[in-house]
Amino acid sequence: MANDWTSKQLFAEFMAMILFVWVGTGSAVASAEWDGGSSDSARVLEIAIAFGFGISVLVYGIGHISGGHINPAVTLAFVVLGEQSIVSGLLYWVAQFFGAIVGSFVLWGCTSGLTAGCEETPGSAVCSASAIDGGDDYGPPFGLGVNIVSSSISQGNAFFLELVGTYILVITVLNAAVHAKSGAGNAAPIAIGWSVMLAHIVLVPFTGCGINPARSLGPMYVAYFGGLGDLVWSKGWRVYYTAPFVGSLLAASTYRFVFKECDAVAAPSKDVDGSDSIDVAPAKSAEGTA
């Protein structure tokens, strides 16, 4: 059987994840109050728009190449539904997780100057949020948007929130971009981006909104590398690597047993960007091609 993946597809997922993490978590760093103060509502909306619009732009950009997953939870749904092989799914995961780490390193390189003057102004918001060992040194600014469970909720709350947020995203992907009778067409990436934006509006105050294990790992790894281990290994960090996959499996099950059309009447499958798929191999690919 021919491979249902190509190096071009893997690089597209890798590149898109670098840019997605840079845009999304970059908005979290950029919108943080560097010198104190509060603008929580406006900040939540800014972050939500960045993540939502970011995923729409990138799905349009690479959907015709790799299917535009840009999320291991989305890839899992494609694998369990038989739209993608296990080997292809694992390779997509490698590209996505590695891309997220590189994206966080790129963001650190872009924002490292925020902590350059912390020796003179250690009490500023950015310095306090980035301090290592009580202020003897400083790590990546604001932990590069690392996901943290709010002290106001339990880990069970956080798990359920992340599960539901991921479910909204994955069921939107499947019904808007994969379903045989979807009328979204080339507008599917807009619907997908809106689902990400809506999830962030709800989840950011509670969990920072992961719904994407790669997006969570990138800042977590780089923040730990930069000395912010206490920030990284905080309450509920495991939620970001379990709940999204459970939400994805539930969404895939809903699609498979409730919404999916019978193979006998199904139309040609589609990419995540909503366009008809044409692949070089006869086996089904990550783009849902035959």
C-alpha positions in Angstrom: 0.0 0.0 0.0 1.3 3.4 -0.9 2.1 5.9 1.9 -0.7 8.3 2.7 1.8 11.0 3.8 4.6 13.0 2.1 7.4 15.0 3.5 5.7 18.1 2.1 2.7 17.4 4.2 4.8 16.9 7.3 6.7 20.1 6.7 3.4 22.0 6.2 2.2 20.9 9.6 5.5 21.7 11.2 5.6 25.2 9.6 2.0 26.0 10.4 2.4 25.0 14.1 5.5 27.3 14.4 3.4 30.2 13.1 0.3 29.2 15.1 2.2 29.1 18.4 4.0 32.4 17.5 0.7 34.2 16.7 -1.4 32.7 19.5 0.9 32.6 22.5 2.5 35.8 21.1 -0.8 37.5 21.6 -0.9 36.3 25.2 2.6 37.9 25.9 1.8 41.0 23.9 -1.5 41.6 25.7 -0.2 41.0 29.2 0.1 44.0 31.5 3.9 44.6 31.5 3.7 47.4 34.1 0.7 46.3 36.2 -2.9 47.3 35.8 -5.8 45.2 34.5 -7.6 44.8 31.2 -8.8 41.2 31.6 -11.8 41.3 29.3 -10.0 43.0 26.5 -7.1 40.7 26.9 -9.3 37.6 26.6 -10.9 38.9 23.5 -7.5 39.8 21.9 -6.1 36.3 22.6 -9.3 34.6 21.3 -9.2 36.6 18.1 -5.5 35.8 17.6 -5.9 32.1 18.0 -9.1 32.0 16.0 -8.0 34.1 13.1 -4.6 32.5 13.2 -6.0 29.0 12.7 -8.3 30.2 9.9 -5.4 31.8 8.0 -3.1 28.8 8.4 -5.8 26.2 7.4 -6.4 28.2 4.2 -2.6 28.3 3.7 -1.8 24.6 4.1 -5.2 22.8 3.9 -4.6 21.8 0.3 -1.2 20.3 1.2 -1.6 18.5 4.5 -5.3 18.9 5.3 -4.5 21.7 7.8 -4.8 19.8 11.1 -2.4 21.9 13.1 -3.5 20.1 16.2 -2.8 16.5 17.4 -6.4 16.2 18.7 -7.7 16.8 15.2 -5.2 14.3 13.7 -6.4 11.7 16.3 -10.0 12.1 15.1 -8.9 11.5 11.4 -7.0 8.4 12.5 -9.8 6.8 14.5 -12.3 7.5 11.7 -10.0 5.8 9.2 -9.3 8.9 7.2 -5.6 8.6 8.0 -3.3 5.8 8.8 -1.7 5.3 12.2 1.8 5.8 10.8 0.7 9.0 9.1 -1.0 10.2 12.3 2.1 9.6 14.4 4.3 11.4 11.9 1.9 14.4 12.0 2.1 14.4 15.8 5.9 14.5 15.6 5.8 17.5 13.2 3.1 19.3 15.2 4.8 18.9 18.6 8.2 19.7 17.3 6.8 22.7 15.4 5.2 24.0 18.6 8.5 23.8 20.5 10.3 25.7 17.7 7.6 28.3 17.6 8.0 28.9 21.4 11.7 29.3 21.0 11.1 31.8 18.1 8.7 33.8 20.3 11.2 33.8 23.2 13.8 35.2 20.8 11.4 37.9 19.7 10.4 38.9 23.2 13.5 38.3 25.4 14.1 42.1 25.6 11.1 42.4 27.9 13.1 41.0 30.8 16.4 42.7 29.9 16.0 45.5 32.5 14.5 43.5 35.3 17.6 44.0 37.5 16.7 47.7 37.7 12.9 47.3 37.9 12.3 43.9 39.5 8.9 44.8 40.7 7.3 45.3 37.3 4.6 42.8 36.1 6.7 41.2 33.5 9.7 40.7 35.8 7.6 39.3 38.6 5.9 36.9 36.2 9.2 35.8 34.7 11.4 35.6 37.9 13.5 32.6 38.7 14.5 31.7 42.2 12.9 34.8 43.7 14.4 37.2 41.2 18.0 36.2 40.9 17.4 35.5 37.2 14.6 35.8 34.7 13.1 33.3 32.2 10.9 33.7 29.2 8.5 36.6 29.5 5.2 35.6 31.1 6.2 32.0 30.5 5.5 32.5 26.8 1.7 32.0 27.3 2.1 28.7 29.1 -1.3 27.1 30.0 -2.1 27.3 33.7 -5.2 26.1 35.6 -6.8 28.9 37.6 -6.7 28.6 41.3 -10.4 29.3 41.3 -11.4 26.0 39.7 -10.6 22.3 40.4 -8.7 20.0 38.1 -11.9 18.3 37.3 -13.4 21.6 36.2 -10.3 22.2 34.0 -10.5 18.7 32.5 -14.2 19.2 31.6 -13.6 22.6 30.2 -10.7 21.5 28.0 -12.8 18.4 26.9 -15.8 20.5 25.8 -13.6 23.2 24.1 -11.8 20.5 22.1 -15.1 18.8 21.3 -16.5 22.0 19.8 -13.4 22.4 17.6 -13.2 18.8 16.3 -16.9 18.4 15.6 -16.8 21.6 13.7 -13.9 20.3 11.6 -15.6 17.1 10.9 -19.1 18.5 10.1 -17.9 21.6 8.2 -14.9 20.2 6.3 -15.2 16.4 6.1 -19.0 15.7 6.0 -20.2 14.7 2.5 -23.1 17.1 2.6 -21.4 20.1 4.2 -22.2 23.3 2.5 -19.3 25.2 4.0 -17.0 24.6 1.0 -14.0 26.9 1.0 -15.5 28.8 4.0 -14.8 25.8 6.3 -11.6 27.4 7.7 -13.7 30.3 8.9 -16.0 28.1 10.8 -13.0 26.2 12.3 -11.4 29.5 13.3 -14.6 30.7 14.9 -14.9 27.5 16.9 -11.3 28.1 18.2 -12.1 31.7 19.0 -15.3 30.8 20.9 -13.5 28.2 22.9 -10.8 30.7 23.9 -13.4 33.3 25.0 -14.8 30.8 27.5 -11.6 28.9 28.5 -8.9 31.5 28.8 -9.9 32.8 32.3 -10.0 29.2 33.6 -7.3 27.2 31.8 -5.6 29.6 29.4 -7.4 27.4 26.8 -5.2 24.6 25.5 -7.5 22.4 23.3 -4.3 21.6 21.4 -1.7 19.4 23.1 1.1 20.7 20.8 0.2 24.4 21.6 0.4 23.5 25.3 3.7 21.6 25.1 5.6 24.3 23.2 5.5 27.0 25.8 5.7 24.5 28.6 8.9 22.9 27.3 10.6 26.2 26.5 9.5 27.8 29.8 10.9 24.8 31.7 14.1 25.1 29.6 14.3 28.7 30.5 14.1 28.0 34.2 10.4 28.5 35.0 9.8 24.9 36.2 7.6 26.0 39.1 5.3 27.7 36.6 5.2 24.8 34.3 4.7 22.0 36.7 1.7 23.6 38.4 -1.7 22.3 39.3 -3.5 20.4 36.6 -0.8 20.4 33.9 -1.7 16.9 32.9 -5.2 18.1 31.8 -3.7 19.6 28.7 -2.5 16.2 27.4 -5.5 14.2 28.3 -8.8 16.2 28.0 -8.2 17.3 24.4 -7.7 13.7 23.2 -10.8 12.6 25.1 -12.8 15.4 23.6 -11.5 14.5 20.2 -12.6 10.8 20.6 -16.0 11.9 21.7 -16.4 14.2 18.7 -15.2 11.5 16.3 -17.7 9.1 17.9 -20.5 11.6 17.5 -19.6 12.2 13.9 -19.2 8.5 13.1 -22.4 7.2 14.7 -24.7 10.2 14.3 -23.7 12.5 11.5 -21.6 10.6 9.0 -23.2 9.7 5.7 -23.3 6.1 4.5 -20.3 5.3 2.3 -22.6 4.2 -0.5 -23.9 7.7 -0.9 -21.0 9.8 0.4 -19.6 12.5 -1.9 -15.8 12.9 -2.3 -14.1 13.6 1.0 -12.7 17.0 1.6 -9.7 18.7 3.2 -10.0 20.6 6.4 -10.2 23.7 4.2 -13.4 22.4 2.6 -12.0 21.9 -0.9 -12.3 18.6 -2.8 -9.2 16.5 -2.3 -6.9 15.1 -5.0 -4.0 13.0 -3.8 -1.1 11.2 -5.5 -1.7 7.9 -3.7 -4.8 5.7 -3.9 -4.8 5.2 -0.1 -6.7 7.7 2.1 -4.5 10.5 3.3 -4.6 13.0 6.1 -6.5 15.2 3.7 -9.3 12.7 3.4 -8.5 11.8 -0.2 -9.3 8.6 -1.9 
